[in-house]
Each structure stands twice: as C-alpha cells, then as structure tokens.
Amino acid sequence: MTHWFLIDEGAHAGRPRLQGWLETAVQTADGWLSYATCPRCFAMVQVSGTSGDQTWRHEEWHADTDFPIPARVRDRLAKPGEKRGG
C-alpha cells in the first residue's frame, strides 16, 4: 500500500514523498531517458531529459487532488528556516 513519508536526510530532508517509486531507464536514439512509475496511479513520469525530474510535480498533483498528505505527516514538515536531517 502506498503511503506518504518524510525524507530524513540529504538535499530533500523534511519533504514529503510517496513511498514506492520504481525508477528505470531506456536507451533511445538520442541517449538515455529515465522515468519512474508512480506508486499511486502507475503513470510513467519523466525523471531526466529536457523537463527534468517531474516526480515532485506529480506528487504535488496527487496531494492536491486524490491522495492528500495525512495530518500525521504534515505536522512533521520542516518549518521555514528549520533544518532537518543531513
């Protein structure tokens, strides 16, 4: 079952994330294309290429429409100026 969690450390520490993304890449005539499969709706979402990583935008869409971030996760979000994790 897909759920939201907070990233503990690194560049995205304190951000909510959907658990279960599956990333892969395919070689095209123009080079490699990386994409990820959404754990919520199974859409293929671009990770590399001209538009960059679209997984964050896709998750925001779910949070705003059909799969809101639960209060237990929202309450732990980093406040502006607060440093969390690494």
PDB file with one MODEL, atoms N, CA, C and O in Angstrom:
MODEL        1
ATOM      1  N   MET A   1       0.839  -1.183   0.000  1.00  0.00           N
ATOM      2  CA  MET A   1       0.000   0.000   0.000  1.00  0.00           C
ATOM      3  C   MET A   1       0.882   1.244   0.000  1.00  0.00           C
ATOM      4  O   MET A   1       1.843   1.331   0.764  1.00  0.00           O
ATOM      5  N   THR A   2       0.561   2.179  -0.836  1.00  0.00           N
ATOM      6  CA  THR A   2       1.315   3.429  -0.953  1.00  0.00           C
ATOM      7  C   THR A   2       0.998   4.337   0.218  1.00  0.00           C
ATOM      8  O   THR A   2      -0.151   4.449   0.644  1.00  0.00           O
ATOM      9  N   HIS A   3       2.038   4.988   0.736  1.00  0.00           N
ATOM     10  CA  HIS A   3       1.813   5.968   1.791  1.00  0.00           C
ATOM     11  C   HIS A   3       2.824   7.095   1.668  1.00  0.00           C
ATOM     12  O   HIS A   3       3.828   6.972   0.967  1.00  0.00           O
ATOM     13  N   TRP A   4       2.545   8.200   2.361  1.00  0.00           N
ATOM     14  CA  TRP A   4       3.441   9.350   2.413  1.00  0.00           C
ATOM     15  C   TRP A   4       4.419   9.177   3.568  1.00  0.00           C
ATOM     16  O   TRP A   4       4.073   8.619   4.610  1.00  0.00           O
ATOM     17  N   PHE A   5       5.648   9.663   3.372  1.00  0.00           N
ATOM     18  CA  PHE A   5       6.625   9.703   4.452  1.00  0.00           C
ATOM     19  C   PHE A   5       7.462  10.964   4.277  1.00  0.00           C
ATOM     20  O   PHE A   5       7.393  11.617   3.236  1.00  0.00           O
ATOM     21  N   LEU A   6       8.247  11.307   5.286  1.00  0.00           N
ATOM     22  CA  LEU A   6       9.152  12.448   5.189  1.00  0.00           C
ATOM     23  C   LEU A   6      10.563  11.961   4.923  1.00  0.00           C
ATOM     24  O   LEU A   6      11.009  10.985   5.526  1.00  0.00           O
ATOM     25  N   ILE A   7      11.260  12.624   4.039  1.00  0.00           N
ATOM     26  CA  ILE A   7      12.662  12.304   3.778  1.00  0.00           C
ATOM     27  C   ILE A   7      13.460  12.785   4.984  1.00  0.00           C
ATOM     28  O   ILE A   7      13.319  13.931   5.410  1.00  0.00           O
ATOM     29  N   ASP A   8      14.301  11.907   5.532  1.00  0.00           N
ATOM     30  CA  ASP A   8      15.020  12.209   6.770  1.00  0.00           C
ATOM     31  C   ASP A   8      16.285  13.028   6.574  1.00  0.00           C
ATOM     32  O   ASP A   8      16.620  13.855   7.422  1.00  0.00           O
ATOM     33  N   GLU A   9      16.995  12.812   5.464  1.00  0.00           N
ATOM     34  CA  GLU A   9      18.283  13.491   5.320  1.00  0.00           C
ATOM     35  C   GLU A   9      18.580  13.785   3.867  1.00  0.00           C
ATOM     36  O   GLU A   9      17.889  13.309   2.966  1.00  0.00           O
ATOM     37  N   GLY A  10      19.619  14.577   3.649  1.00  0.00           N
ATOM     38  CA  GLY A  10      20.027  14.908   2.298  1.00  0.00           C
ATOM     39  C   GLY A  10      19.403  16.204   1.814  1.00  0.00           C
ATOM     40  O   GLY A  10      18.819  16.962   2.588  1.00  0.00           O
ATOM     41  N   ALA A  11      19.538  16.441   0.520  1.00  0.00           N
ATOM     42  CA  ALA A  11      19.079  17.694  -0.085  1.00  0.00           C
ATOM     43  C   ALA A  11      17.574  17.915   0.055  1.00  0.00           C
ATOM     44  O   ALA A  11      17.119  19.059   0.078  1.00  0.00           O
ATOM     45  N   HIS A  12      16.808  16.846   0.149  1.00  0.00           N
ATOM     46  CA  HIS A  12      15.348  16.960   0.236  1.00  0.00           C
ATOM     47  C   HIS A  12      14.813  16.654   1.641  1.00  0.00           C
ATOM     48  O   HIS A  12      13.630  16.353   1.799  1.00  0.00           O
ATOM     49  N   ALA A  13      15.664  16.729   2.645  1.00  0.00           N
ATOM     50  CA  ALA A  13      15.244  16.440   4.024  1.00  0.00           C
ATOM     51  C   ALA A  13      14.052  17.304   4.416  1.00  0.00           C
ATOM     52  O   ALA A  13      14.027  18.508   4.160  1.00  0.00           O
ATOM     53  N   GLY A  14      13.064  16.664   5.042  1.00  0.00           N
ATOM     54  CA  GLY A  14      11.878  17.369   5.502  1.00  0.00           C
ATOM     55  C   GLY A  14      10.765  17.466   4.478  1.00  0.00           C
ATOM     56  O   GLY A  14       9.703  18.014   4.774  1.00  0.00           O
ATOM     57  N   ARG A  15      10.985  16.944   3.278  1.00  0.00           N
ATOM     58  CA  ARG A  15       9.951  16.967   2.233  1.00  0.00           C
ATOM     59  C   ARG A  15       9.141  15.680   2.268  1.00  0.00           C
ATOM     60  O   ARG A  15       9.686  14.601   2.503  1.00  0.00           O
ATOM     61  N   PRO A  16       7.839  15.797   2.033  1.00  0.00           N
ATOM     62  CA  PRO A  16       7.029  14.581   1.932  1.00  0.00           C
ATOM     63  C   PRO A  16       7.300  13.880   0.600  1.00  0.00           C
ATOM     64  O   PRO A  16       7.636  14.516  -0.399  1.00  0.00           O
ATOM     65  N   ARG A  17       7.147  12.564   0.613  1.00  0.00           N
ATOM     66  CA  ARG A  17       7.404  11.760  -0.583  1.00  0.00           C
ATOM     67  C   ARG A  17       6.475  10.556  -0.563  1.00  0.00           C
ATOM     68  O   ARG A  17       6.158  10.029   0.504  1.00  0.00           O
ATOM     69  N   LEU A  18       6.040  10.122  -1.737  1.00  0.00           N
ATOM     70  CA  LEU A  18       5.263   8.888  -1.845  1.00  0.00           C
ATOM     71  C   LEU A  18       6.217   7.704  -1.814  1.00  0.00           C
ATOM     72  O   LEU A  18       7.238   7.702  -2.501  1.00  0.00           O
ATOM     73  N   GLN A  19       5.891   6.724  -1.036  1.00  0.00           N
ATOM     74  CA  GLN A  19       6.698   5.505  -0.924  1.00  0.00           C
ATOM     75  C   GLN A  19       6.405   4.615  -2.119  1.00  0.00           C
ATOM     76  O   GLN A  19       5.245   4.416  -2.478  1.00  0.00           O
ATOM     77  N   GLY A  20       7.467   4.071  -2.746  1.00  0.00           N
ATOM     78  CA  GLY A  20       7.277   3.040  -3.751  1.00  0.00           C
ATOM     79  C   GLY A  20       7.558   3.399  -5.192  1.00  0.00           C
ATOM     80  O   GLY A  20       7.210   2.626  -6.084  1.00  0.00           O
ATOM     81  N   TRP A  21       8.176   4.547  -5.461  1.00  0.00           N
ATOM     82  CA  TRP A  21       8.528   4.876  -6.838  1.00  0.00           C
ATOM     83  C   TRP A  21       9.466   3.805  -7.409  1.00  0.00           C
ATOM     84  O   TRP A  21      10.368   3.337  -6.714  1.00  0.00           O
ATOM     85  N   LEU A  22       9.259   3.423  -8.651  1.00  0.00           N
ATOM     86  CA  LEU A  22      10.115   2.465  -9.335  1.00  0.00           C
ATOM     87  C   LEU A  22      10.765   3.183 -10.519  1.00  0.00           C
ATOM     88  O   LEU A  22      10.092   3.547 -11.484  1.00  0.00           O
ATOM     89  N   GLU A  23      12.092   3.383 -10.430  1.00  0.00           N
ATOM     90  CA  GLU A  23      12.796   4.112 -11.485  1.00  0.00           C
ATOM     91  C   GLU A  23      13.476   3.153 -12.452  1.00  0.00           C
ATOM     92  O   GLU A  23      13.943   2.080 -12.069  1.00  0.00           O
ATOM     93  N   THR A  24      13.519   3.567 -13.715  1.00  0.00           N
ATOM     94  CA  THR A  24      14.176   2.780 -14.747  1.00  0.00           C
ATOM     95  C   THR A  24      14.648   3.712 -15.856  1.00  0.00           C
ATOM     96  O   THR A  24      14.361   4.909 -15.828  1.00  0.00           O
ATOM     97  N   ALA A  25      15.355   3.181 -16.810  1.00  0.00           N
ATOM     98  CA  ALA A  25      15.840   3.975 -17.936  1.00  0.00           C
ATOM     99  C   ALA A  25      15.793   3.132 -19.204  1.00  0.00           C
ATOM    100  O   ALA A  25      15.922   1.908 -19.162  1.00  0.00           O
ATOM    101  N   VAL A  26      15.606   3.812 -20.327  1.00  0.00           N
ATOM    102  CA  VAL A  26      15.638   3.159 -21.623  1.00  0.00           C
ATOM    103  C   VAL A  26      16.588   3.946 -22.519  1.00  0.00           C
ATOM    104  O   VAL A  26      16.695   5.168 -22.414  1.00  0.00           O
ATOM    105  N   GLN A  27      17.275   3.222 -23.401  1.00  0.00           N
ATOM    106  CA  GLN A  27      18.168   3.889 -24.334  1.00  0.00           C
ATOM    107  C   GLN A  27      17.402   4.217 -25.602  1.00  0.00           C
ATOM    108  O   GLN A  27      16.752   3.354 -26.192  1.00  0.00           O
ATOM    109  N   THR A  28      17.486   5.472 -26.014  1.00  0.00           N
ATOM    110  CA  THR A  28      16.822   5.925 -27.231  1.00  0.00           C
ATOM    111  C   THR A  28      17.886   6.333 -28.243  1.00  0.00           C
ATOM    112  O   THR A  28      19.079   6.276 -27.944  1.00  0.00           O
ATOM    113  N   ALA A  29      17.478   6.731 -29.402  1.00  0.00           N
ATOM    114  CA  ALA A  29      18.420   7.191 -30.424  1.00  0.00           C
ATOM    115  C   ALA A  29      19.171   8.441 -29.960  1.00  0.00           C
ATOM    116  O   ALA A  29      20.286   8.700 -30.414  1.00  0.00           O
ATOM    117  N   ASP A  30      18.563   9.214 -29.058  1.00  0.00           N
ATOM    118  CA  ASP A  30      19.167  10.454 -28.552  1.00  0.00           C
ATOM    119  C   ASP A  30      19.895  10.271 -27.231  1.00  0.00           C
ATOM    120  O   ASP A  30      20.381  11.251 -26.666  1.00  0.00           O
ATOM    121  N   GLY A  31      19.985   9.061 -26.726  1.00  0.00           N
ATOM    122  CA  GLY A  31      20.641   8.806 -25.442  1.00  0.00           C
ATOM    123  C   GLY A  31      19.684   8.128 -24.476  1.00  0.00           C
ATOM    124  O   GLY A  31      18.696   7.521 -24.888  1.00  0.00           O
ATOM    125  N   TRP A  32      19.983   8.236 -23.199  1.00  0.00           N
ATOM    126  CA  TRP A  32      19.183   7.579 -22.169  1.00  0.00           C
ATOM    127  C   TRP A  32      18.035   8.467 -21.713  1.00  0.00           C
ATOM    128  O   TRP A  32      18.183   9.683 -21.598  1.00  0.00           O
ATOM    129  N   LEU A  33      16.896   7.849 -21.457  1.00  0.00           N
ATOM    130  CA  LEU A  33      15.728   8.520 -20.900  1.00  0.00           C
ATOM    131  C   LEU A  33      15.368   7.788 -19.617  1.00  0.00           C
ATOM    132  O   LEU A  33      15.098   6.587 -19.633  1.00  0.00           O
ATOM    133  N   SER A  34      15.365   8.511 -18.515  1.00  0.00           N
ATOM    134  CA  SER A  34      14.996   7.913 -17.226  1.00  0.00           C
ATOM    135  C   SER A  34      13.565   8.307 -16.884  1.00  0.00           C
ATOM    136  O   SER A  34      13.148   9.444 -17.105  1.00  0.00           O
ATOM    137  N   TYR A  35      12.831   7.358 -16.348  1.00  0.00           N
ATOM    138  CA  TYR A  35      11.472   7.640 -15.900  1.00  0.00           C
ATOM    139  C   TYR A  35      11.177   6.804 -14.669  1.00  0.00           C
ATOM    140  O   TYR A  35      11.890   5.849 -14.359  1.00  0.00           O
ATOM    141  N   ALA A  36      10.114   7.180 -13.975  1.00  0.00           N
ATOM    142  CA  ALA A  36       9.696   6.464 -12.775  1.00  0.00           C
ATOM    143  C   ALA A  36       8.212   6.145 -12.881  1.00  0.00           C
ATOM    144  O   ALA A  36       7.452   6.889 -13.502  1.00  0.00           O
ATOM    145  N   THR A  37       7.810   5.057 -12.283  1.00  0.00           N
ATOM    146  CA  THR A  37       6.403   4.654 -12.254  1.00  0.00           C
ATOM    147  C   THR A  37       5.814   5.090 -10.923  1.00  0.00           C
ATOM    148  O   THR A  37       6.328   4.738  -9.861  1.00  0.00           O
ATOM    149  N   CYS A  38       4.729   5.861 -10.987  1.00  0.00           N
ATOM    150  CA  CYS A  38       4.079   6.368  -9.783  1.00  0.00           C
ATOM    151  C   CYS A  38       3.461   5.210  -8.999  1.00  0.00           C
ATOM    152  O   CYS A  38       2.744   4.388  -9.570  1.00  0.00           O
ATOM    153  N   PRO A  39       3.736   5.143  -7.690  1.00  0.00           N
ATOM    154  CA  PRO A  39       3.175   4.063  -6.891  1.00  0.00           C
ATOM    155  C   PRO A  39       1.668   4.214  -6.636  1.00  0.00           C
ATOM    156  O   PRO A  39       1.010   3.263  -6.215  1.00  0.00           O
ATOM    157  N   ARG A  40       1.141   5.382  -6.887  1.00  0.00           N
ATOM    158  CA  ARG A  40      -0.281   5.640  -6.653  1.00  0.00           C
ATOM    159  C   ARG A  40      -1.140   5.304  -7.879  1.00  0.00           C
ATOM    160  O   ARG A  40      -2.140   4.594  -7.769  1.00  0.00           O
ATOM    161  N   CYS A  41      -0.736   5.827  -9.056  1.00  0.00           N
ATOM    162  CA  CYS A  41      -1.582   5.670 -10.248  1.00  0.00           C
ATOM    163  C   CYS A  41      -0.881   4.942 -11.392  1.00  0.00           C
ATOM    164  O   CYS A  41      -1.478   4.725 -12.446  1.00  0.00           O
ATOM    165  N   PHE A  42       0.389   4.560 -11.188  1.00  0.00           N
ATOM    166  CA  PHE A  42       1.174   3.801 -12.149  1.00  0.00           C
ATOM    167  C   PHE A  42       1.496   4.563 -13.430  1.00  0.00           C
ATOM    168  O   PHE A  42       1.842   3.953 -14.442  1.00  0.00           O
ATOM    169  N   ALA A  43       1.386   5.893 -13.397  1.00  0.00           N
ATOM    170  CA  ALA A  43       1.784   6.710 -14.545  1.00  0.00           C
ATOM    171  C   ALA A  43       3.299   6.660 -14.698  1.00  0.00           C
ATOM    172  O   ALA A  43       4.026   6.549 -13.711  1.00  0.00           O
ATOM    173  N   MET A  44       3.769   6.744 -15.939  1.00  0.00           N
ATOM    174  CA  MET A  44       5.204   6.857 -16.202  1.00  0.00           C
ATOM    175  C   MET A  44       5.539   8.348 -16.179  1.00  0.00           C
ATOM    176  O   MET A  44       4.990   9.133 -16.952  1.00  0.00           O
ATOM    177  N   VAL A  45       6.451   8.724 -15.278  1.00  0.00           N
ATOM    178  CA  VAL A  45       6.780  10.124 -15.057  1.00  0.00           C
ATOM    179  C   VAL A  45       8.253  10.345 -15.394  1.00  0.00           C
ATOM    180  O   VAL A  45       9.119   9.593 -14.946  1.00  0.00           O
ATOM    181  N   GLN A  46       8.528  11.373 -16.179  1.00  0.00           N
ATOM    182  CA  GLN A  46       9.895  11.654 -16.617  1.00  0.00           C
ATOM    183  C   GLN A  46      10.781  12.063 -15.441  1.00  0.00           C
ATOM    184  O   GLN A  46      10.382  12.868 -14.600  1.00  0.00           O
ATOM    185  N   VAL A  47      11.987  11.497 -15.396  1.00  0.00           N
ATOM    186  CA  VAL A  47      12.963  11.835 -14.356  1.00  0.00           C
ATOM    187  C   VAL A  47      14.125  12.626 -14.956  1.00  0.00           C
ATOM    188  O   VAL A  47      14.669  13.517 -14.303  1.00  0.00           O
ATOM    189  N   SER A  48      14.509  12.307 -16.199  1.00  0.00           N
ATOM    190  CA  SER A  48      15.602  13.028 -16.852  1.00  0.00           C
ATOM    191  C   SER A  48      15.101  13.570 -18.181  1.00  0.00           C
ATOM    192  O   SER A  48      14.007  13.232 -18.636  1.00  0.00           O
ATOM    193  N   GLY A  49      15.917  14.412 -18.793  1.00  0.00           N
ATOM    194  CA  GLY A  49      15.543  14.969 -20.090  1.00  0.00           C
ATOM    195  C   GLY A  49      15.314  16.458 -19.991  1.00  0.00           C
ATOM    196  O   GLY A  49      15.713  17.091 -19.013  1.00  0.00           O
ATOM    197  N   THR A  50      14.678  17.016 -20.993  1.00  0.00           N
ATOM    198  CA  THR A  50      14.525  18.466 -21.082  1.00  0.00           C
ATOM    199  C   THR A  50      13.674  19.058 -19.962  1.00  0.00           C
ATOM    200  O   THR A  50      13.891  20.203 -19.565  1.00  0.00           O
ATOM    201  N   SER A  51      12.728  18.309 -19.456  1.00  0.00           N
ATOM    202  CA  SER A  51      11.852  18.815 -18.384  1.00  0.00           C
ATOM    203  C   SER A  51      12.385  18.515 -16.996  1.00  0.00           C
ATOM    204  O   SER A  51      11.846  19.025 -16.014  1.00  0.00           O
ATOM    205  N   GLY A  52      13.427  17.705 -16.886  1.00  0.00           N
ATOM    206  CA  GLY A  52      13.966  17.355 -15.572  1.00  0.00           C
ATOM    207  C   GLY A  52      13.062  16.407 -14.819  1.00  0.00           C
ATOM    208  O   GLY A  52      12.181  15.778 -15.405  1.00  0.00           O
ATOM    209  N   ASP A  53      13.280  16.305 -13.515  1.00  0.00           N
ATOM    210  CA  ASP A  53      12.552  15.373 -12.652  1.00  0.00           C
ATOM    211  C   ASP A  53      11.139  15.886 -12.391  1.00  0.00           C
ATOM    212  O   ASP A  53      10.953  16.889 -11.701  1.00  0.00           O
ATOM    213  N   GLN A  54      10.156  15.199 -12.940  1.00  0.00           N
ATOM    214  CA  GLN A  54       8.757  15.597 -12.789  1.00  0.00           C
ATOM    215  C   GLN A  54       8.035  14.838 -11.676  1.00  0.00           C
ATOM    216  O   GLN A  54       6.834  15.027 -11.483  1.00  0.00           O
ATOM    217  N   THR A  55       8.764  13.967 -10.929  1.00  0.00           N
ATOM    218  CA  THR A  55       8.108  13.190  -9.880  1.00  0.00           C
ATOM    219  C   THR A  55       7.576  14.090  -8.774  1.00  0.00           C
ATOM    220  O   THR A  55       6.514  13.820  -8.212  1.00  0.00           O
ATOM    221  N   TRP A  56       8.311  15.167  -8.452  1.00  0.00           N
ATOM    222  CA  TRP A  56       7.838  16.074  -7.390  1.00  0.00           C
ATOM    223  C   TRP A  56       6.532  16.745  -7.784  1.00  0.00           C
ATOM    224  O   TRP A  56       5.601  16.830  -6.983  1.00  0.00           O
ATOM    225  N   ARG A  57       6.470  17.220  -9.022  1.00  0.00           N
ATOM    226  CA  ARG A  57       5.241  17.865  -9.501  1.00  0.00           C
ATOM    227  C   ARG A  57       4.081  16.869  -9.519  1.00  0.00           C
ATOM    228  O   ARG A  57       2.952  17.219  -9.175  1.00  0.00           O
ATOM    229  N   HIS A  58       4.359  15.633  -9.919  1.00  0.00           N
ATOM    230  CA  HIS A  58       3.323  14.600  -9.963  1.00  0.00           C
ATOM    231  C   HIS A  58       2.799  14.320  -8.550  1.00  0.00           C
ATOM    232  O   HIS A  58       1.593  14.184  -8.346  1.00  0.00           O
ATOM    233  N   GLU A  59       3.706  14.236  -7.587  1.00  0.00           N
ATOM    234  CA  GLU A  59       3.275  14.019  -6.195  1.00  0.00           C
ATOM    235  C   GLU A  59       2.445  15.189  -5.676  1.00  0.00           C
ATOM    236  O   GLU A  59       1.464  14.984  -4.960  1.00  0.00           O
ATOM    237  N   GLU A  60       2.830  16.408  -6.029  1.00  0.00           N
ATOM    238  CA  GLU A  60       2.042  17.578  -5.612  1.00  0.00           C
ATOM    239  C   GLU A  60       0.628  17.491  -6.174  1.00  0.00           C
ATOM    240  O   GLU A  60      -0.338  17.846  -5.499  1.00  0.00           O
ATOM    241  N   TRP A  61       0.512  17.017  -7.414  1.00  0.00           N
ATOM    242  CA  TRP A  61      -0.808  16.856  -8.009  1.00  0.00           C
ATOM    243  C   TRP A  61      -1.643  15.872  -7.190  1.00  0.00           C
ATOM    244  O   TRP A  61      -2.804  16.149  -6.886  1.00  0.00           O
ATOM    245  N   HIS A  62      -1.059  14.719  -6.828  1.00  0.00           N
ATOM    246  CA  HIS A  62      -1.796  13.749  -6.004  1.00  0.00           C
ATOM    247  C   HIS A  62      -2.184  14.370  -4.662  1.00  0.00           C
ATOM    248  O   HIS A  62      -3.309  14.195  -4.193  1.00  0.00           O
ATOM    249  N   ALA A  63      -1.249  15.095  -4.047  1.00  0.00           N
ATOM    250  CA  ALA A  63      -1.530  15.709  -2.743  1.00  0.00           C
ATOM    251  C   ALA A  63      -2.694  16.702  -2.833  1.00  0.00           C
ATOM    252  O   ALA A  63      -3.473  16.841  -1.890  1.00  0.00           O
ATOM    253  N   ASP A  64      -2.803  17.387  -3.968  1.00  0.00           N
ATOM    254  CA  ASP A  64      -3.861  18.388  -4.151  1.00  0.00           C
ATOM    255  C   ASP A  64      -5.178  17.805  -4.640  1.00  0.00           C
ATOM    256  O   ASP A  64      -6.209  18.473  -4.563  1.00  0.00           O
ATOM    257  N   THR A  65      -5.168  16.575  -5.141  1.00  0.00           N
ATOM    258  CA  THR A  65      -6.393  16.026  -5.731  1.00  0.00           C
ATOM    259  C   THR A  65      -6.906  14.787  -5.014  1.00  0.00           C
ATOM    260  O   THR A  65      -7.861  14.876  -4.241  1.00  0.00           O
ATOM    261  N   ASP A  66      -6.297  13.643  -5.251  1.00  0.00           N
ATOM    262  CA  ASP A  66      -6.895  12.385  -4.807  1.00  0.00           C
ATOM    263  C   ASP A  66      -6.193  11.685  -3.647  1.00  0.00           C
ATOM    264  O   ASP A  66      -6.698  10.677  -3.152  1.00  0.00           O
ATOM    265  N   PHE A  67      -5.036  12.193  -3.197  1.00  0.00           N
ATOM    266  CA  PHE A  67      -4.291  11.481  -2.153  1.00  0.00           C
ATOM    267  C   PHE A  67      -3.575  12.490  -1.250  1.00  0.00           C
ATOM    268  O   PHE A  67      -2.351  12.611  -1.309  1.00  0.00           O
ATOM    269  N   PRO A  68      -4.330  13.214  -0.416  1.00  0.00           N
ATOM    270  CA  PRO A  68      -3.730  14.268   0.407  1.00  0.00           C
ATOM    271  C   PRO A  68      -2.692  13.722   1.387  1.00  0.00           C
ATOM    272  O   PRO A  68      -2.756  12.571   1.819  1.00  0.00           O
ATOM    273  N   ILE A  69      -1.744  14.580   1.719  1.00  0.00           N
ATOM    274  CA  ILE A  69      -0.736  14.226   2.720  1.00  0.00           C
ATOM    275  C   ILE A  69      -1.441  14.169   4.069  1.00  0.00           C
ATOM    276  O   ILE A  69      -2.069  15.152   4.465  1.00  0.00           O
ATOM    277  N   PRO A  70      -1.359  13.051   4.789  1.00  0.00           N
ATOM    278  CA  PRO A  70      -2.087  12.928   6.057  1.00  0.00           C
ATOM    279  C   PRO A  70      -1.545  13.874   7.128  1.00  0.00           C
ATOM    280  O   PRO A  70      -0.382  14.276   7.086  1.00  0.00           O
ATOM    281  N   ALA A  71      -2.394  14.219   8.074  1.00  0.00           N
ATOM    282  CA  ALA A  71      -2.027  15.163   9.141  1.00  0.00           C
ATOM    283  C   ALA A  71      -0.804  14.694   9.905  1.00  0.00           C
ATOM    284  O   ALA A  71       0.023  15.519  10.291  1.00  0.00           O
ATOM    285  N   ARG A  72      -0.662  13.396  10.135  1.00  0.00           N
ATOM    286  CA  ARG A  72       0.484  12.888  10.898  1.00  0.00           C
ATOM    287  C   ARG A  72       1.802  13.183  10.198  1.00  0.00           C
ATOM    288  O   ARG A  72       2.828  13.333  10.861  1.00  0.00           O
ATOM    289  N   VAL A  73       1.794  13.271   8.865  1.00  0.00           N
ATOM    290  CA  VAL A  73       2.995  13.624   8.105  1.00  0.00           C
ATOM    291  C   VAL A  73       3.114  15.142   8.004  1.00  0.00           C
ATOM    292  O   VAL A  73       4.198  15.689   8.208  1.00  0.00           O
ATOM    293  N   ARG A  74       2.012  15.832   7.691  1.00  0.00           N
ATOM    294  CA  ARG A  74       2.018  17.296   7.573  1.00  0.00           C
ATOM    295  C   ARG A  74       2.529  17.954   8.842  1.00  0.00           C
ATOM    296  O   ARG A  74       3.264  18.939   8.775  1.00  0.00           O
ATOM    297  N   ASP A  75       2.151  17.420  10.001  1.00  0.00           N
ATOM    298  CA  ASP A  75       2.548  18.011  11.283  1.00  0.00           C
ATOM    299  C   ASP A  75       4.046  17.939  11.516  1.00  0.00           C
ATOM    300  O   ASP A  75       4.578  18.697  12.327  1.00  0.00           O
ATOM    301  N   ARG A  76       4.741  17.039  10.819  1.00  0.00           N
ATOM    302  CA  ARG A  76       6.191  16.882  10.985  1.00  0.00           C
ATOM    303  C   ARG A  76       6.997  17.626   9.926  1.00  0.00           C
ATOM    304  O   ARG A  76       8.227  17.581   9.953  1.00  0.00           O
ATOM    305  N   LEU A  77       6.329  18.313   8.987  1.00  0.00           N
ATOM    306  CA  LEU A  77       7.039  19.027   7.929  1.00  0.00           C
ATOM    307  C   LEU A  77       7.948  20.088   8.515  1.00  0.00           C
ATOM    308  O   LEU A  77       7.628  20.695   9.538  1.00  0.00           O
ATOM    309  N   ALA A  78       9.078  20.311   7.870  1.00  0.00           N
ATOM    310  CA  ALA A  78      10.034  21.332   8.321  1.00  0.00           C
ATOM    311  C   ALA A  78       9.388  22.707   8.198  1.00  0.00           C
ATOM    312  O   ALA A  78       8.767  23.022   7.183  1.00  0.00           O
ATOM    313  N   LYS A  79       9.536  23.503   9.213  1.00  0.00           N
ATOM    314  CA  LYS A  79       9.051  24.875   9.201  1.00  0.00           C
ATOM    315  C   LYS A  79      10.050  25.727   8.409  1.00  0.00           C
ATOM    316  O   LYS A  79      11.222  25.360   8.319  1.00  0.00           O
ATOM    317  N   PRO A  80       9.616  26.851   7.833  1.00  0.00           N
ATOM    318  CA  PRO A  80      10.556  27.708   7.096  1.00  0.00           C
ATOM    319  C   PRO A  80      11.760  28.076   7.987  1.00  0.00           C
ATOM    320  O   PRO A  80      11.592  28.519   9.123  1.00  0.00           O
ATOM    321  N   GLY A  81      12.948  27.889   7.459  1.00  0.00           N
ATOM    322  CA  GLY A  81      14.159  28.211   8.210  1.00  0.00           C
ATOM    323  C   GLY A  81      14.651  27.102   9.112  1.00  0.00           C
ATOM    324  O   GLY A  81      15.761  27.185   9.637  1.00  0.00           O
ATOM    325  N   GLU A  82      13.846  26.055   9.307  1.00  0.00           N
ATOM    326  CA  GLU A  82      14.236  24.931  10.171  1.00  0.00           C
ATOM    327  C   GLU A  82      15.009  23.930   9.325  1.00  0.00           C
ATOM    328  O   GLU A  82      14.587  23.580   8.223  1.00  0.00           O
ATOM    329  N   LYS A  83      16.136  23.474   9.843  1.00  0.00           N
ATOM    330  CA  LYS A  83      16.938  22.475   9.138  1.00  0.00           C
ATOM    331  C   LYS A  83      16.604  21.099   9.700  1.00  0.00           C
ATOM    332  O   LYS A  83      16.604  20.882  10.912  1.00  0.00           O
ATOM    333  N   ARG A  84      16.316  20.167   8.774  1.00  0.00           N
ATOM    334  CA  ARG A  84      16.003  18.795   9.175  1.00  0.00           C
ATOM    335  C   ARG A  84      17.002  17.871   8.529  1.00  0.00           C
ATOM    336  O   ARG A  84      17.446  18.115   7.407  1.00  0.00           O
ATOM    337  N   GLY A  85      17.350  16.844   9.205  1.00  0.00           N
ATOM    338  CA  GLY A  85      18.209  15.805   8.625  1.00  0.00           C
ATOM    339  C   GLY A  85      19.579  16.294   8.270  1.00  0.00           C
ATOM    340  O   GLY A  85      20.077  17.255   8.857  1.00  0.00           O
ATOM    341  N   GLY A  86      20.242  15.592   7.242  1.00  0.00           N
ATOM    342  CA  GLY A  86      21.607  15.835   6.827  1.00  0.00           C
ATOM    343  C   GLY A  86      21.786  17.138   6.195  1.00  0.00           C
ATOM    344  O   GLY A  86      22.897  17.481   5.792  1.00  0.00           O
TER     345      GLY A  86
ENDMDL
END
